[in-house]
């Protein structure tokens, strides 16, 4: 039977789940909401780094990323942070979608899936 690990679990959701070598992160949202889209994206990417590390992975092992922006006018500002963070040799499959987010002060939400690092 396959084991599923739950990280940062609450009754509603887990921040991350791991099964069979795959890592699935919840949509990560900024904690620094009084800043611009670039800084909010940096905040989100730092959270992604933290949760991937807890799950035995890292940004070089992300398979796919979905970025949600409430306003596509923030696309370039988000990409400033993304391009500085992503490894160009390991850039994941990515989608960027304009979508309303749960809180109006959030300028970005990012959801990624990755594989664990083989030891």
C-alpha positions in Angstrom: 0.0 0.0 0.0 1.3 3.4 -0.9 2.0 5.8 2.0 1.0 9.4 1.7 2.9 11.9 3.8 1.2 15.1 4.9 3.2 18.3 5.7 1.7 21.4 7.3 -1.6 19.6 7.6 -4.8 21.3 8.8 -8.3 20.0 8.6 -8.9 21.9 5.4 -5.6 21.3 3.5 -1.9 20.3 3.7 0.8 22.7 2.6 2.5 19.7 0.9 1.8 16.0 0.3 4.3 13.4 -0.8 3.7 10.0 -2.4 5.7 7.6 -4.5 8.6 10.1 -5.0 6.3 13.0 -6.0 5.8 16.2 -4.1 2.7 18.3 -4.4 2.6 21.8 -2.9 -0.5 23.7 -2.1 -0.9 27.1 -3.8 1.5 29.4 -2.0 0.5 32.9 -1.3 2.5 35.9 0.0 2.8 36.7 3.7 4.1 40.2 2.9 0.9 41.7 1.4 1.9 45.4 1.6 4.5 45.1 -1.2 4.5 44.9 -5.0 4.2 41.8 -7.2 7.9 41.3 -7.4 8.4 41.2 -3.7 5.3 39.1 -3.1 6.6 36.6 -5.7 10.0 36.5 -3.9 8.1 35.7 -0.7 6.1 32.9 -2.3 9.2 31.4 -4.0 11.0 31.4 -0.6 8.1 29.5 0.9 8.2 27.0 -2.1 11.9 26.5 -1.4 11.2 25.8 2.3 8.4 23.3 1.7 10.3 21.5 -1.1 13.3 21.1 1.2 11.1 19.7 4.0 9.8 17.2 1.4 13.2 16.1 0.2 13.2 18.1 -3.0 14.3 21.5 -4.4 13.5 23.9 -7.2 15.7 21.9 -9.7 13.2 19.1 -9.3 10.0 21.0 -10.0 8.1 19.4 -12.9 5.3 21.9 -13.3 4.3 25.3 -11.9 1.0 27.2 -12.2 1.1 30.9 -11.4 -2.1 32.7 -10.7 -2.2 36.5 -11.1 -5.3 38.6 -10.3 -4.0 41.2 -12.7 -1.9 40.3 -15.7 -0.4 43.8 -15.6 1.8 42.2 -12.9 3.2 39.6 -15.3 6.5 41.4 -15.9 6.9 42.2 -12.2 6.3 38.6 -11.2 8.8 37.4 -13.8 11.5 39.6 -12.4 11.4 37.5 -9.2 10.8 34.2 -11.1 13.6 34.6 -13.6 16.1 35.5 -10.8 15.0 32.3 -8.9 14.5 29.6 -11.5 17.4 27.5 -12.7 17.4 28.0 -16.5 18.8 24.5 -16.9 15.9 23.1 -14.9 13.0 25.4 -15.9 9.7 23.6 -15.2 6.6 23.3 -17.5 4.7 26.5 -16.5 1.3 28.1 -16.9 0.4 31.6 -15.9 -3.3 32.4 -15.5 -5.3 35.5 -14.6 -7.6 34.6 -11.8 -9.2 36.1 -8.7 -7.5 35.0 -5.5 -9.1 34.4 -2.1 -7.8 37.7 -0.7 -7.7 41.0 -2.7 -4.2 42.0 -1.2 -2.6 38.9 -2.8 -0.9 39.7 -6.1 0.3 36.2 -6.8 -0.3 32.5 -6.0 2.0 29.7 -7.2 1.4 26.0 -7.1 4.1 23.5 -8.0 4.7 19.8 -8.2 8.1 18.2 -8.0 9.9 14.9 -7.6 12.1 14.0 -4.6 15.9 14.1 -5.0 17.2 10.6 -5.6 19.8 9.8 -2.9 
